[in-house]
Amino acid sequence: MRLRKNLSLAALCLATVALHLLTVATGTQFYLTQLTMAAYYGLVVIGLGVLLGYAGQISIGHAGFFAIGGYLAAALTTRNLLPFQEAPLVRALDSLGLLVNGQDIYGEALLTVTPWVACVLAVTAAALVALVIGVPVLKLKGHYLAMATLGFGTIVYRLLLASPYFGEADGIAEVPAFTLLPDMGGIGPVVIGGSADQRVLNFYVAWSVLILGMALLLNLIGSRVGRALRSLHSSEEAAEASGIATARCKLQVFVLSAVYAAVAGVLLTHFNGGIGPSEASVMKSVRYVALVAVGGMTNLWGALIMGVGLTFLSLRGVFGVHDDMVFGTILIAVMLFAPQGIVGLRLKELARRLVSGGRP
């Protein structure tokens, strides 16, 4: 099992390099921008895939966690702290070297939090929010849980629209690049940003993060915790009777999936140089669920493939103005005709289900 997992991850690494070489050979390196963004969205999808497929908990509010990560990182790295520089907290952060001096687009002095600190604070905030709402919400089941998480996502979306601090309907722009690693004697710097000369570097950074995230989840699924999650999905009552702390398991996976979404939100915001309220919309959450469903609820590789593939097509504008309609239709069709996902589903079996109207 471990050999198979390692070979699969190695194949994903080779596929990443092959994608880059293919764009070079065909003169379409501009595709790397959308492939980079698709990798970050793929991180959200695989995190949600563990929650849906293994813990058996549905969430239609994961765009909220993505937005919490992205918006907090954007605000902390762009909002000027100079008016508050005498405040004890700001002085303490400055003494620790956690603030950076710069200039805004008008040449005015700017004092902001460093991207690394902003990233840690944003992801921590998303994890704490998931922990706080997860305790009561995960006691619900079925459509009640779906409605509760949908309500959470709607609240986040409306708060962002109504908050001047977060730019209201305009969102936050001019987010600085995120220096992951400084220049270390010819190695580096490794920077997440939208500069054209860093396009290839950003592509490999994004896919490295996705591969690392996939490796961690595969290890989780193959561990004792993963077996507990599978038993929880099969029958929560039976898992409880077997001595598994089902409430704790569900909460831990919920927080983990929120962290994946927040990390993706932070990194994609720095790559794009900004974030808007559409990232927290209900349709974004529905899209994530649709991508997990079409790939397979208990198939992380399927969720990864379909998540990245369909997101890339969407970002390239293949679906045009019908983008949201396409993903809604995909979700309905998958639930009717291929509830286990289409990756790995035999064409003959799919045809039989189409003829029978979705009956197994």
C-alpha angles and dihedrals in degrees: 000000000000091000091051091050092049092048091050092051091047089052089052090052091051091047089054092054090044091054091054093047090048092055090049093049093048096041092241102120089139085077088071090077093060092040089055092051091045090055091056092048088047088059089060091048097052091046090052089044091064091050094048102034103036107023091036093224120135121215125187093175105067092113084068092062090046089053094046090056095043098042096046092048090048095047095046093050097045109032112095116241096185093102088056099039092118093055112111094238094050092046090050092051091048093050089053091052093245095127129071131207120222145130133267124227090276094054095253120144113266132195115190142156116271114255093244093056091043090052093051092047093046095049091044090051091051091049092050092048090050090049094049097047094035095064095065100024098053090059085074124082139205118348091356090063091046091052092048094051090044088055091051092052091049092051092052091048093050093045091054092049092050099043119093088194089064095043097256111230093351095059121203124309136179092050107172125238117271113237105208094177128012125226106288107185099305096332111102158305095209106198132176107213144116098259112133093225089059095050096108093043092051091049092057093043092053094047092045089055090048093049091048090050090049092050092052092050093047090052089049093051092049093050132083089268089055091054089050090052092051091051089047091054092048095049126346092196093052091047090051091049089052091060099260115145093230097178092053093046093051092048094048093051091045091054091045092053090048089053091052090052093047094049089051090049093052096047096043091049091055091045093051094039092232148025135224134202092257087079088069096045124125091243090059090057091046089051092055091051090048092052092051091047096049091049094046130274093240096031112088092179090053091049090050095048096045093038094055095036099050093039090053091052090048093050090049088057095244092142094043117190090346092068098117091041091053093054092045090051091048091054093050093045094049093049090051103041109016111022090165092056130261098260107099093008111131116240091231091054091048091050091050091053092048090053093046093048095249097309113141 
